[in-house]
Amino acid sequence: MSDELVPADRSHLRASDADRERIAQVLHKATAEGRLDIHELDERLVAVYAAKTYGELAPITADLVLSGMQQPTMVPMSAEHQSAVSHRVVPGESGTAVSVAFWSGVDRKGEWVVPRMHNAVAIMGGVELDLTHARFAEQEVTISVFAFWGGVEIRVPDDINVNVDGFGFMGAFEERLPSRRHIPGAPTVRITGLAIMAGVEVKGPKKKKSQILRELLD
């Protein structure tokens, strides 16, 4: 494999998550063929996921030639696609870092900014976070949840990527999202944390009355 992975005239362009995953697959294949050892794989994977541009990805596989594997072609997103997802990310803007409900309730919705790390705490109270029209301070943000005898509801839109890995103890940490494809270049929200005798639900956006009516009539 050579620099054909990354055309020279595009080396300055931003790489997407899908581009990084293609390179990671090449590295795993090379390790399976004995071309890389485990330590080299780890080092190169770190470089892959830290890379921001095509030019930073190219050297990672420049010395590899793989048998029986088609060289991946990385095509940058169209200007229209970049515009559609980039409006969500507002680098440099700070947002509210904490949502705390103690015997009370907190409701965040509308065009609020989600910082790199947002902590949602519900103790005998309720927190509702609606990301439908939210913007993000970074491409990848984390919402850390702690709920005790309370509840947290997080609504996420369809045009972002979501990873849920929280834990429920005598409670529930539930992801109620239909299967969705990964959207290259879209913001990624990781939702993690702990629910103790409490409930955390991650849902899709609220449906409009017209959508509900159509579903009932179908």
N, C-alpha and C positions, 0 to 999 in steps of 0.2 A: 504494500500500500504506500502511496506517496502523497505529495501535496495536491493530487487531483481531488482529494477529499474537499479541499477548500480552494476555490479559484482565487488566484492572486489578487484580482481586482476587487474581491469581496472580503479580503482579510480584515479590513477595518470595521466591517459590519457586525452588529451584535448577534451572537448565537442564541438559539432558543433552547428550551429544555429538551425538545425532540432531537436537536442536533447533538446535545451532550449525551443523550441516551444511545444514539447510533454509534458514537465513538466508544462508549462504555461497552456496547455489544462486541465491537471489534476487539477490544482488550480482553474480554472474557474468552472470545474465540481463540485469540493468540495464546492465552494461558492454557487452554485445553489442548492446543497443539504442541505445547512445550516451548514456545518461543519466548514466553515471559514466565518468571517464577512468581510466587505469591507476593513477595515483597515488592517486586516491580509493579505488579498489578495494583497493589494498594497505593503506591506512590503515584502511578499514572491516573488512577481513578480520582485521587484528591485533586490532581491538576485539572482533570476534565470538569469536575463540578465547580471548580473555582474559576474556570475560563469564562470570560465575558464576550470575546469576539472570535470569529472564525480563525483569525491569525494566531490566536493563542491555542486553538485546538489542533492546528495542522502539525506542529512538531511532535505531538504526543504519539502519533501513529506513523510518522514519516519513515521509520526504520522497519516497518512490518510489512510482510507480504504473506497473505493468507490464502490457503488452498480452498477452492470450491466455495468462495464467498464473494458475492458481488460487492464491489466497493460502494459504500453509501454515498449518496449525493446530497449535499446540504444546500437547500434552496432557501434563501431568506424570505421572510414574510413579505407579502405585498404591502405597498404603502397604505392601502385601505385597511388591511388587517392590523398593521401596526397602529394605525390611528384609532381603530376600534377598541384595542385593548390598552393602549398607552394612556388614554384619558383617565384610567383608573389609578395610575401610579403618579404620585406627586412628590418626587424626591425632595428632601429638605424641609418639608412641612411636618410639624409636630402635631400629634393628636393626643387625646385623653388616654392616659396610661392605665387608669383603674376605673372599674365600675363596681361599687360596693353597695350591697343591700343587706342591712342588718335590721330585721323586723320591719322591713320596708321594701320598696320596689324601685328599680332603675330601668328606664326605657330609652335606649339609644337608637335613633333611626334618622333617615334623611341623609344629607350629604356631610356626614362626619368623617374625620380622618382616623384610620386605624394605624397606630404606630407600629414599630417593629415588634414590640411586645406589649400586649394588652392583657391585664389581669381582671378577670370577672369573679367576684366573690359574693356568694349568696348564703347568708346564715339566717335561717328562719325568715327568709325573704325571697324575692324573685328578681332576676335580671333578664331583660330581653334585649338582645343585640340584633339589629336588622342591618345586614350588609348590602341590601339590595341597591342602594344608591351611594354606598360608602366609597371612599377613595383610600388608597394605601400609601403609607410613607415610604415603603420599600416594595420590591418585587415579591419578596417572601416575608410574610408576617406570621406571628404566632399569637393565638388567644389561649391563655392558660386559665383554666376554670377550677374553682374550689367551691363546692356546694355542700352544705350541712343542714339537714332539715329544711331545705329550700329547693329552688328550681331555677335553672338557667335555660333559656331558649335562644338559639342562634339561627337566624335565617340567612341563607346564602343564595346569591343569584346564580344563574346558569352560565354566566360568562367568566367565571373564575375557577381555579382548581382548588380542591378541598381535600385535606388529609385529616382524618379523625382517629385519634388513638388514646382516648381517655379511658379511665377505669372506674367502675362502679362497685362500691362495697355496701351491701345491703341497700343498694339503690340501683340506678340505671344511668349509663352513659351511652346514649343511643344516636346512631346515624340513620336518619330517615330520608335518605336521598335516593332517587332512582339512579341506576347505573349511568354514568356520564363519561364521555371520552375526555382524554387529556387535551387541553387547549394550549398549543405552543405559544409562548410569549405572554400568556395571561397571568395575572397575579396569582400566587399560591398562598392559601391560608391554612395553617396547621392549627387544629383545635385539639388541645390535650388537657389533662387535669384529672381531678378526683371528685367523685360524688359519693358522699357518705350519708346513707339514709336520705337520699335526695335524688333528684332527677335532672339530667342534662339531655337536651334534645337538639339535634342539628337538623334543620329542615330546609326545604326549598323556599323560594319566594312565595308570598301570599298570592293566591289566585284572585283575579278580578271576578266580579259577579257574572260578567258575560261568559268567562271561561267555565265557571261552575254550572251555569245554565246550559251551555253546550254539552258538557259532560253528562248532565242529567238527561238531556234529550237524545243523546247517541245511543 
